[in-house]
Amino acid sequence: MSDLADQKCVPCQGGVPTLSAERVQELLGRLHGWGVEKNHHILRTFTFPDFKQALDFVNRVGAVAEEEGHHPDIYLSWGMVRIEIWTHKIDGLTESDFVLAAKIDRLTTA
């Protein structure tokens, strides 16, 4: 996981192929707690003891997303945050999606 988290997200200009199912599974194995849906996006649900801690986490994720220039879909509710990541420009997964997920994982251990 740490090697992915140490990389930078690469802006996608479009016109690149999405990752193969095999590559998605390989990269998924380097993350903790993430799943893949339809080989299109990766997702993970984080739980917290209250709304404030969930919101604080969302704000930290937002700061990382802005720094990387790669923005996940974030769903916030009381004590729960669900994050979905894919590269919107190509409507599928790239390695940068896994880099961002690893950076988000790192927030849970900081």
C-alpha positions in Angstrom: 0.0 0.0 0.0 2.7 2.5 0.9 4.3 2.5 -2.6 0.9 3.4 -4.1 0.4 6.1 -1.5 3.8 7.6 -2.3 2.9 8.1 -6.0 1.2 11.1 -7.5 -2.1 11.0 -9.4 -1.6 11.6 -13.1 -4.2 13.8 -14.7 -6.1 11.9 -17.4 -6.6 13.7 -20.7 -8.8 11.0 -22.1 -8.1 8.6 -24.9 -6.4 6.0 -22.6 -7.8 2.5 -22.1 -9.3 1.5 -18.8 -7.4 -1.0 -16.7 -7.9 -4.7 -17.4 -9.7 -6.8 -14.8 -6.5 -8.6 -14.1 -4.6 -5.3 -13.4 -7.6 -4.1 -11.3 -7.4 -7.2 -9.1 -3.6 -6.8 -8.8 -3.9 -3.2 -7.6 -6.9 -3.9 -5.4 -4.7 -6.5 -3.5 -2.4 -3.6 -2.5 -5.2 -1.8 -0.8 -7.1 -2.4 2.5 -10.8 -2.8 2.6 -11.6 -1.6 -1.0 -13.8 -3.5 -3.4 -14.5 -3.1 -7.1 -17.8 -2.9 -8.8 -18.2 -4.0 -12.4 -14.5 -3.3 -13.1 -15.7 0.4 -13.3 -15.0 1.9 -9.9 -13.5 1.1 -6.5 -15.3 1.7 -3.3 -14.9 1.5 0.5 -17.1 2.3 3.4 -15.5 3.9 6.5 -17.4 3.9 9.9 -17.0 6.4 12.7 -18.5 6.7 16.2 -20.4 10.0 15.3 -21.1 12.5 12.6 -18.4 14.9 13.6 -15.6 12.4 13.1 -17.1 11.3 9.8 -17.3 14.9 8.6 -13.7 15.5 9.7 -12.6 12.5 7.7 -14.5 13.8 4.6 -12.7 17.2 5.0 -9.3 15.4 5.1 -10.2 13.3 2.1 -11.2 16.5 0.3 -7.8 18.1 1.0 -6.0 15.1 -0.4 -8.2 15.1 -3.5 -7.5 18.8 -4.1 -3.8 18.3 -3.7 -3.9 15.4 -6.2 -6.3 16.9 -8.6 -8.3 13.7 -8.5 -11.7 13.8 -6.9 -13.8 10.9 -5.6 -17.5 10.7 -5.0 -18.1 11.0 -1.3 -21.2 10.0 0.5 -21.6 11.2 4.1 -24.1 10.1 6.7 -24.1 9.8 10.5 -21.0 7.8 11.4 -20.4 6.6 7.9 -18.5 7.7 4.8 -18.6 5.8 1.5 -16.0 6.7 -1.2 -16.2 5.7 -4.8 -13.3 6.4 -7.2 -13.0 6.1 -10.9 -11.5 8.3 -13.7 -14.5 10.2 -15.0 -12.7 11.3 -18.1 -12.6 7.7 -19.4 -15.5 6.4 -17.4 -13.4 3.6 -15.9 -10.4 2.8 -13.7 -6.8 4.0 -14.1 -3.8 3.5 -11.8 -4.4 7.0 -10.3 -7.6 5.7 -8.8 -5.7 3.2 -6.7 -3.1 5.8 -5.8 -5.8 8.1 -4.4 -7.4 5.1 -2.6 -4.0 4.4 -1.0 -3.6 8.0 0.1 -7.1 7.9 1.6 -6.2 4.7 3.5 -3.2 6.4 4.8 -5.5 9.0 6.4 -7.0 6.2 8.6 -3.7 5.4 10.1 -2.4 9.0 10.6 
